[in-house]
Amino acid sequence: MIPPNGDPLATKLALLPDDPLDPRAASRVLRHARAVLVDEGRPAARLLRVWTGVLLPAVLVACALFYTWGAFRTLREIYVASR
């Protein structure tokens, strides 16, 4: 194995055991993984995924379009209306 070069994550990974887990530890890891997956199925987690994946980008695009529209309207009033 190549020794880690001061990377904390690589150092932690290098400290992991190479032997397979005993059945009790494997069962504990499996229970923890299932609990995390079940927790992600809650309505709040789904709402968070929808917010970050769809709604927030849509709000940001709408704000950018509104700002651009207002900027062009202001520029038109300043430069076109003064002629």
Phi, psi and omega in degrees: 000143179280129180292142180292147183260060178078004178279120183297324180292317178295325178295316179296320179294326179292334181278350180294145180289148178274340182284150176293156181290148173288163186302323181293316180293320178297321178295319179296317179295319179296317178298319179296317179296319178295321179296322178294317180294320179293322180296328178287347179272358179295154179300324180295322179291321177295319178297320178296318178296319179294318180298311184285333184270330187234304189291314181298314175299323179295319178296317180295319178294318179297318178296319179296318178295318179297317178297316180296317178300315179295322179294315179294322178296318179295316178297320178296318180293326182285311189266323183278320183288339182277354181280000000 
